[in-house]
Amino acid sequence: MVRLILLGPPGAGKGTQAVRLAQELGVPHVSTGAILRQAVAEKTPLGLQAKAVMDAGQLVSDEIMLGIIRERLGRPDCRKGYILDGYPRTLAQARALDTILASQASHAEGAPLLVVNVDVEPEELVRRIAGRRSCPHCGAIWNVYSHPPRQEGVCDRCGGALAQRTDDREETVRERLQVYESDTRPAIDFYGKNVTHVSGQAAPDTVFEEIQGLIRATVAG
C-alpha cells in the first residue's frame, strides 16, 4: 500500500479524491477535521484540550493538532497505508509532519510515501466555490455553473430553497485563496522535487485515474 499526502487549494476536489482513493485501496482516509472531531468525541487527552480551545472560540494550535495526527497515524489500521487529507497547511506543519513520518517509518510496514498536489487555476477555483449552492433541508449541493438545479434557487431533490454559504461568497473565496498562497504554498515547496503535481482542471474520474497510476508506480518502486 502507500502513505499518500494529498495537497491542494480549497475547491481543488482533493477531499472527493481522498474518499474515493481510500475506498479503492482499503486504507483509512485521515481527514484533519474528522480526526479532530473524533478525538473530541472520544475524550482523549488531546481531544479534551482541543475542545476547551474550541469552546473558547479559538483555533486549535499546531501543537495540539500535531499530537492528534501523530496519535491517529500511529494506530494499527494505518500501518499498511493511509490517505492524509487537509494537512499540512503551513511550512511549520510540514516540517513537524516530516519528523512524525520519519519516526513512524518502521511501523509503516514498508508503505512508501507519495506527496501529490492537485493544481487548479485560481479563477476556476473561484468559479467552483462561489458557484456552490446548498439545500439546508436535504443537504444536496448544486453549482450554478457546472451542476445547476432545473429551477434557479430551488433544490431538484426536495424543492427547498437553495442558499450560498457565507464562506462561499466570491470575496471570501478570494481571501481564502490569498491565505492559501501565503501560508500553504511554502508547505508544498517544502517537499520540493518529492511532490508530484496533478492537474485538477480535468474531470474527477481523470484525476482519480492519474493519482491511481502514481500510486501504482510508487508501490512498484
C-alpha positions in Angstrom: 0.0 0.0 0.0 1.0 3.7 0.2 1.1 6.6 2.5 -0.4 9.4 0.5 -0.3 13.1 1.4 -2.9 14.9 -0.7 -2.4 18.6 -1.0 -4.2 21.4 -3.0 -6.1 24.6 -2.6 -9.7 24.8 -1.4 -12.1 23.7 -4.2 -9.5 21.5 -5.9 -11.5 18.4 -5.2 -8.9 16.7 -3.0 -11.5 15.7 -0.4 -13.5 13.9 -3.0 -10.4 12.1 -4.4 -9.3 11.2 -0.9 -12.6 9.5 0.0 -12.6 7.6 -3.3 -8.9 6.5 -3.1 -9.3 5.3 0.4 -12.3 3.1 -0.6 -10.4 1.8 -3.6 -7.3 1.0 -1.6 -8.9 -0.1 1.6 -6.9 2.3 3.7 -8.0 5.0 6.2 -9.0 8.4 4.9 -7.3 10.6 7.6 -9.1 14.0 7.3 -7.9 16.6 9.9 -11.4 17.8 10.5 -12.7 14.3 11.1 -9.9 13.1 13.4 -10.2 16.3 15.4 -14.0 15.7 15.9 -13.2 12.0 16.7 -10.6 12.9 19.3 -13.1 15.3 20.9 -15.9 12.7 20.9 -13.7 10.0 22.3 -12.5 12.5 25.0 -8.8 11.6 24.5 -6.4 13.9 26.5 -5.6 15.8 23.3 -9.3 15.8 22.3 -10.2 17.4 25.7 -7.5 20.1 25.1 -8.9 20.8 21.7 -12.5 21.0 23.0 -11.5 23.6 25.6 -9.8 25.7 22.9 -12.8 25.4 20.5 -15.3 26.1 23.3 -13.4 29.4 23.9 -13.8 30.3 20.3 -10.2 29.9 19.4 -8.3 28.0 16.8 -6.7 24.6 17.8 -3.0 25.1 18.0 -0.5 23.4 15.7 0.9 21.5 18.8 -2.4 20.0 19.7 -3.3 19.2 16.1 0.0 17.6 15.5 -0.4 15.4 18.6 -3.8 14.3 17.3 -2.4 13.4 13.9 0.6 11.6 15.5 -1.9 9.6 17.5 -4.1 8.7 14.5 -1.2 7.8 12.2 0.2 5.5 14.9 -2.9 3.3 15.0 -2.7 -0.2 13.6 -5.1 0.5 10.7 -2.6 3.0 9.3 0.3 0.5 9.2 -0.4 -0.6 5.6 -1.1 3.0 4.4 -3.5 5.9 4.6 -4.7 9.0 2.7 -3.8 12.2 4.6 -6.2 15.0 3.6 -6.0 18.6 4.7 -2.6 18.5 6.4 -0.1 20.1 6.4 -1.4 23.6 5.8 1.7 25.6 6.8 5.5 25.2 6.5 5.8 24.6 10.2 3.2 21.8 10.0 5.1 20.2 7.0 8.3 20.2 9.0 6.6 18.7 12.1 4.8 16.1 10.0 8.1 15.1 8.4 9.5 14.3 11.8 6.5 12.2 12.6 6.7 10.3 9.4 10.4 9.6 9.9 9.8 8.4 13.5 6.9 6.1 12.4 8.6 4.7 9.2 9.5 1.5 10.9 5.8 0.9 11.8 4.5 1.6 8.3 5.3 -2.0 7.1 7.2 -0.7 4.1 4.4 1.5 2.7 6.1 4.1 0.5 5.4 7.8 0.9 3.8 9.8 -2.0 3.0 13.5 -1.9 0.5 14.7 -4.6 -0.6 18.3 -5.1 -3.8 18.9 -7.0 -3.3 22.1 -9.0 -6.3 24.2 -10.2 -6.2 27.7 -11.7 -7.4 30.4 -9.3 -10.3 31.6 -11.4 -11.6 28.1 -11.8 -11.4 27.7 -8.0 -13.5 30.9 -7.6 -16.0 29.6 -10.1 -16.3 26.2 -8.3 -16.6 27.5 -4.8 -18.6 30.7 -5.4 -21.0 28.8 -7.6 -22.0 26.3 -4.9 -25.5 26.4 -3.5 -26.6 24.0 -0.8 -30.0 22.8 0.4 -30.4 23.3 4.1 -33.3 20.7 4.1 -31.8 17.6 2.4 -28.1 18.6 2.2 -27.9 18.4 -1.6 -25.1 20.5 -3.3 -25.6 22.2 -6.6 -23.4 24.6 -8.7 -24.9 27.4 -10.7 -22.1 26.9 -13.3 -21.4 23.2 -13.6 -24.3 21.5 -12.0 -27.3 23.9 -11.8 -30.8 22.9 -10.5 -33.6 22.8 -13.0 -35.1 25.8 -11.4 -32.8 28.6 -10.2 -32.6 28.7 -6.4 -34.7 25.6 -5.9 -33.4 22.1 -5.0 -34.3 19.4 -7.5 -34.3 16.8 -4.8 -36.7 18.2 -2.2 -37.9 21.6 -3.5 -36.2 23.5 -0.8 -34.7 27.0 -1.2 -31.0 26.9 -2.0 -28.6 29.0 -0.1 -25.0 30.2 -0.5 -22.7 29.6 2.5 -21.1 32.8 3.8 -17.6 31.4 3.2 -18.5 30.5 -0.4 -19.1 34.2 -1.4 -16.7 35.4 -4.1 -14.9 38.0 -1.9 -14.4 35.4 0.9 -13.2 32.8 -1.6 -10.5 35.2 -3.0 -9.4 35.9 0.6 -9.1 32.2 1.3 -7.0 31.7 -1.8 -4.7 34.5 -0.8 -4.2 32.8 2.6 -3.5 29.6 0.8 -0.8 31.2 -1.3 0.9 32.8 1.7 0.5 30.0 4.2 0.2 26.7 2.4 2.3 27.2 -0.8 5.5 27.2 1.3 4.4 23.8 2.7 4.2 22.4 -0.8 7.5 24.0 -1.7 9.0 22.2 1.3 8.6 18.8 -0.4 10.4 20.2 -3.5 11.1 17.5 -6.1 9.3 14.9 -4.0 5.9 16.4 -4.7 4.0 15.3 -7.8 1.7 17.9 -9.4 -1.6 16.7 -10.9 -4.0 19.0 -12.8 -7.3 19.2 -11.1 -8.8 21.0 -14.1 -9.7 17.7 -15.6 -12.8 15.6 -14.9 -12.8 13.9 -11.4 -12.6 10.5 -13.0 -9.5 11.5 -14.9 -7.8 13.0 -11.8 -8.6 9.8 -9.9 -7.1 7.6 -12.6 -3.9 9.7 -12.7 -3.4 9.5 -9.0 -4.1 5.8 -9.1 -1.4 5.5 -11.7 1.1 7.4 -9.5 0.2 5.1 -6.6 0.9 2.0 -8.6 4.2 3.4 -9.9 5.2 4.3 -6.3 4.3 0.9 -4.9 6.1 -0.8 -7.8 9.2 1.3 -6.9 
